[in-house]
Amino acid sequence: MNHEVISQLEEKIGYKFSNRELLKNALTHSSYSNEEKAKGHNIPSNERMEFLGDAVLSIIVSTHLFSELSNEREGELSKIRSAVVCEKALASYATEIELGKYLLLGHGEEINSGRERPSILSDAYEALLAAIYLDSGIDEVEKFLMPYAKKLIDKTVREHSSTDYKTKLQQIVQQKPGEELVYVVISESGPPHKKVFTTEARLNDSNVLGVGSGSSKREAEQNAAKDALKFFGFDGE
């Protein structure tokens, strides 16, 4: 890997390495390392870097969530963090910076679309975080990571708040023993491939608290719960 290619990647990620060997190590997949080892060359893979990067990633994201989402409980924070540090998320971060094109892959991975494989991209991204950490410390990693992670954190929080209406309504109803909350589909319309369901949220199967529609029964129930929350003085957010 020549200096021009390394400089190109450094420019793309907005960080210049003092020790470029760390970056080279982060970009070296085990398939490449094993092929070189068979030729008598000792070139370490990025697996150890990936291990460290995973820990650095977790502490940065966890600290951000702990600080910014002060009203969320531990279980909810864990769900949000999982969405932000999972393989799919990391692969998407890696794709944004075209990390795949800079990886050192063995012949087998090269011909089998290894540069686009989510598992390889996510591992390499974690290794890249470790390389930056070892080169400059956690502050530089945070500066690089959070613009990508924060977009997904915000999206996850929005989706979480907008799909949790049923839980909120259930918690309210359960405060009074003997009350039962049920959802009843009152109509279906539209063609089979584009149905619209309308559902009522009922208390004890007779008192209608709210009505909602959606392209699935689940979405209709959530919207009915959102509507019902207004009955109890909540705005559904």
C-alpha positions in Angstrom: 0.0 0.0 0.0 1.7 3.2 -1.2 1.8 6.6 0.5 -0.6 8.1 -2.1 -3.4 5.6 -1.2 -2.9 6.1 2.5 -3.0 9.9 2.1 -6.2 9.5 0.1 -7.8 7.6 2.9 -6.5 10.0 5.5 -8.1 12.9 3.6 -11.4 11.0 3.4 -11.6 10.4 7.1 -10.2 13.8 8.1 -7.4 12.4 10.2 -3.6 12.2 9.5 -1.7 9.4 11.2 1.6 10.0 13.0 2.2 6.2 12.7 0.9 5.0 9.4 1.8 1.4 10.3 -1.3 1.4 12.6 -3.5 2.3 9.7 -2.0 -0.4 7.5 -2.6 -2.9 10.2 -6.2 -1.8 10.6 -6.7 -2.4 6.9 -5.2 -5.9 6.7 -7.8 -8.7 6.6 -6.8 -12.1 8.0 -7.1 -13.6 4.5 -4.3 -11.3 3.2 -2.2 -11.9 6.4 -2.5 -15.7 6.0 -1.5 -15.6 2.3 1.5 -13.5 3.1 2.4 -15.8 6.0 2.4 -18.7 3.5 5.0 -16.8 1.5 7.2 -16.3 4.6 6.1 -12.7 5.4 4.9 -11.9 8.8 2.1 -9.3 8.3 -0.4 -9.2 11.2 -4.1 -9.0 10.5 -6.5 -6.4 12.0 -8.2 -8.9 14.4 -6.4 -7.6 17.5 -7.1 -4.0 16.4 -10.8 -5.0 16.0 -10.9 -6.2 19.6 -9.6 -2.9 20.9 -11.7 -0.9 18.5 -14.9 -2.6 19.8 -14.1 -1.5 23.3 -13.3 2.1 22.3 -16.5 2.2 20.2 -18.6 1.0 23.1 -17.2 3.5 25.7 -17.6 6.5 23.4 -21.2 5.6 22.4 -22.2 4.6 25.9 -20.8 7.9 27.3 -22.7 9.9 24.8 -26.0 8.1 25.5 -25.5 8.4 29.2 -24.9 12.1 29.0 -27.5 13.0 26.3 -30.4 10.7 27.2 -30.6 11.3 30.9 -34.2 10.2 31.2 -33.8 6.8 29.6 -33.4 3.7 31.7 -30.5 1.2 31.4 -32.6 -1.2 29.2 -33.5 1.5 26.7 -30.0 2.8 26.5 -28.7 -0.7 25.8 -31.2 -1.1 22.9 -30.2 2.2 21.4 -26.5 1.4 21.8 -27.0 -2.0 20.1 -28.6 -0.4 17.1 -25.6 2.0 16.8 -22.7 -0.4 17.2 -24.2 -3.5 15.4 -22.6 -5.0 12.3 -25.1 -3.4 10.0 -24.5 0.1 11.5 -20.7 -0.2 11.4 -20.8 -1.5 7.8 -22.8 1.6 6.9 -20.3 3.9 8.5 -17.5 2.1 6.6 -19.4 2.4 3.4 -19.8 6.2 3.8 -16.0 6.5 3.8 -15.5 3.8 1.1 -13.3 1.9 3.5 -13.7 -1.3 1.4 -11.6 -0.1 -1.5 -8.6 0.4 0.8 -8.6 -3.0 2.5 -5.9 -5.6 2.0 -7.7 -8.8 1.1 -6.6 -12.3 0.2 -7.4 -13.6 -3.3 -10.4 -15.6 -2.1 -12.1 -12.7 -0.5 -11.2 -10.4 -3.4 -13.0 -12.5 -5.9 -16.0 -13.1 -3.6 -16.9 -9.5 -3.1 -15.1 -9.2 0.3 -14.9 -5.4 -0.1 -18.7 -5.2 0.2 -19.2 -7.8 2.8 -20.8 -6.3 6.0 -18.8 -8.5 8.4 -15.5 -7.5 6.9 -16.4 -3.8 6.7 -17.6 -3.6 10.3 -14.5 -5.4 11.6 -12.2 -3.1 9.6 -14.1 0.0 10.9 -13.5 -1.1 14.5 -9.9 -1.7 13.7 -9.7 1.8 12.2 -11.1 3.2 15.4 -8.4 1.3 17.3 -5.7 2.7 15.0 -6.8 6.3 15.6 -7.0 5.6 19.4 -3.5 4.2 19.5 -2.2 7.0 17.4 -3.8 10.0 19.2 -6.2 8.9 22.0 -9.9 8.6 22.5 -10.8 12.3 21.8 -9.7 12.0 18.2 -11.7 8.8 17.8 -14.8 10.5 19.2 -14.3 13.4 16.8 -14.1 11.0 13.9 -16.9 8.6 15.0 -19.7 10.7 16.4 -20.8 12.5 13.2 -21.7 9.1 11.8 -23.0 7.5 15.0 -25.0 10.5 16.1 -27.2 10.4 12.9 -28.1 6.8 13.7 -28.6 7.6 17.4 -31.0 10.4 16.6 -32.9 8.2 14.1 -33.1 5.3 16.6 -34.4 7.5 19.4 -37.1 9.0 17.1 -38.2 5.6 16.0 -38.2 4.3 19.5 -40.3 7.1 20.8 -42.8 6.8 18.0 -43.3 3.1 18.3 -43.6 2.8 22.0 -47.2 4.1 22.4 -48.7 0.7 23.2 -46.3 0.2 26.1 -47.0 3.7 27.5 -50.7 3.1 27.2 -50.5 -0.3 28.8 -48.5 1.1 31.8 -51.3 3.7 32.4 -54.1 1.1 32.2 -52.3 -1.3 34.5 -52.3 1.3 37.3 -56.0 0.4 37.9 -56.4 -3.3 38.7 -59.0 -5.2 36.7 -58.8 -3.0 33.6 -58.1 -4.7 30.3 -56.7 -3.0 27.2 -57.5 -4.6 23.8 -57.1 -3.7 20.1 -59.8 -4.4 17.7 -59.6 -4.1 13.9 -62.8 -2.4 12.8 -62.1 -2.1 9.1 -59.7 -3.2 6.2 -59.6 -1.3 2.9 -57.5 -1.2 -0.2 -56.0 -3.9 -2.5 -54.2 -6.9 -1.1 -50.8 -5.4 -1.7 -51.7 -2.0 -0.2 -54.1 -2.6 2.6 -55.1 -0.1 5.2 -56.2 -1.3 8.6 -58.2 0.8 11.1 -58.0 -0.3 14.8 -59.7 0.8 18.0 -57.9 0.8 21.4 -60.6 -0.3 23.8 -60.8 -0.5 27.6 -62.6 -3.7 28.7 -63.7 -4.3 25.1 -66.3 -1.7 25.1 -65.0 1.8 25.9 -63.1 3.2 22.8 -60.1 5.2 23.9 -58.5 5.9 20.5 -58.6 5.0 16.8 -55.7 4.6 14.4 -54.9 3.5 10.9 -51.9 2.0 9.2 -50.5 -0.2 6.5 -50.2 -3.1 9.0 -52.2 -4.2 12.0 -49.2 -3.3 14.2 -48.9 0.2 12.8 -52.7 0.7 13.2 -52.5 -0.4 16.9 -49.6 1.9 17.6 -51.5 4.8 16.1 -54.6 3.9 18.1 -52.5 3.8 21.2 -51.1 7.2 20.3 -54.6 8.6 19.9 -55.7 7.0 23.2 -52.9 8.6 25.1 -54.5 12.0 24.5 -57.5 10.7 26.6 -55.1 10.5 29.5 -53.5 13.9 28.9 -50.5 12.8 26.9 -49.6 14.2 23.5 -48.3 10.8 22.3 -44.7 11.8 22.2 
